[in-house]
Amino acid sequence: MKARTLLTTLGLASLLALTACGGDAPAAEGLGEREGVETAAALGGADAQATFEELYAEAVEDGQTTVNVYTPLTATWPAVFEAFHERFPEITVEPLQIVGAELDTKVSQEQASGQRIADAVITGDAGAVALADRDHFSEFRPFNAEDLTSDPQFSLEEGTLTAVSASPRGFVYDTRQDVGVVPASWQDLLDPALKGKIAMTDPATDGGGMQWGDLVLNDDSLGQDYLEQLAGQEVVISSNTAECHNSVVQGRSYVCIMGAMGNYLTLAGDGAPVEIAYPVEGGNWATYWYAGVVDGAENARAAELFTTWLNTPEANEAKAEAGHGPVANAEGLDLAFESPADVPMLPRPDLADVAERQRTSQQVIAGIFG
């Protein structure tokens, strides 16, 4: 792996200042202006702005005007990609929707052949770690994410992954149905009234489902006994998260316990008869997303700029609209939902241990829900 020179850690402003009209300081030469957004605050302060100007200039001078990103987030993050382009108008993010085993295979094949298309990957913890463990990412530690890149819960010792968001999970339920209970905790799901009315993705195969199953299996207060009781509720296994939500919208299930905040906000915005509840009692969970700069990427500098920008105050604002909570530089951010950082969570392993622990848990979980 090739290591990039690390930048000096810079202080960040505590607030993304939004103005209803006028008053925006002129954008620095080269940086784009975003309507109603004060540039320095949007990027984390004057020093951070200066560093972004340097990173941007370096990328453009190298002829890097595109960032090819492999990610499952193409449908939910278009506003995020557009906000980046507005700030850095000479660089365009080109996302490719690719998920799970297909993502792993494609990146691995590109690395083996040397015919690289991807410059960066954004995916969930287990998939990101699996690629990082095979040296598919370069060492890169963004200057504005030091707390993350020094925390083993959110980083690898090699410095090849950067946490960029946390998507809260919860119970998305049908407001049209009255089954006598609105589940607000894990124990509520065991109520006899919910038997046959619970939808979930396969915790033995689906990425999010497997993450959830591993967290519950290894939780002292839940564990294998709880999973066995839940399986006894005749849960309906959905093929993916979207289908889990759709089963509720269509009235086939009462509750999807793999509810994702981004999907929920989209459905609610479209007028679907759904609400979401956080299972705070006993701990909630979230999908944490990680960015890695592909080792040997053609547009590595542009990919590093994009990865760094993803933890700025203005990027946090754009991600929040897609139902993704911040993992850094979130002071003063007004969310439409509770951030995972502010609610009790099921205990998570260190990032380096995620993939191996999930592989071990999978055998037990498959035996329960298989």
Buried (B, 14 or more C-beta within 10 A) or exposed (E): BEEBEBBEBBEBBEEBBBEEEEEBEEBBEBBBBBEEBBBBBBBBBBBBBBBBBEBBBBBBEEEBBBBBBBBBBBEBBBEBBEBBBBBBBBBBBEBEEBBBEEBBEBBBEBBEEEEBBBBBBBBBBBBBBBBBBEEBBBBBBBBBBBBBBEBEBBBBEBBBBBBBBBBBBBBBBBEEBEBEBBBBBBBBBBBEEBEEBBBBBBBBBBBBBBBBBBBBBBBEEBEBEBBEBBBEBEBBBBEBBBBBBBBBBEEBBBBBBBBBBBBBBBBBEEEBBBBBBBBBEBBBBBBBBBBBBBBBBBBBBBBBBBBBBBBBBBBBBBBBBBBBBBBBBBEEBEBEBBBBBEBEBBEBBBBBEBBBBBEEBBEBBBEBBE
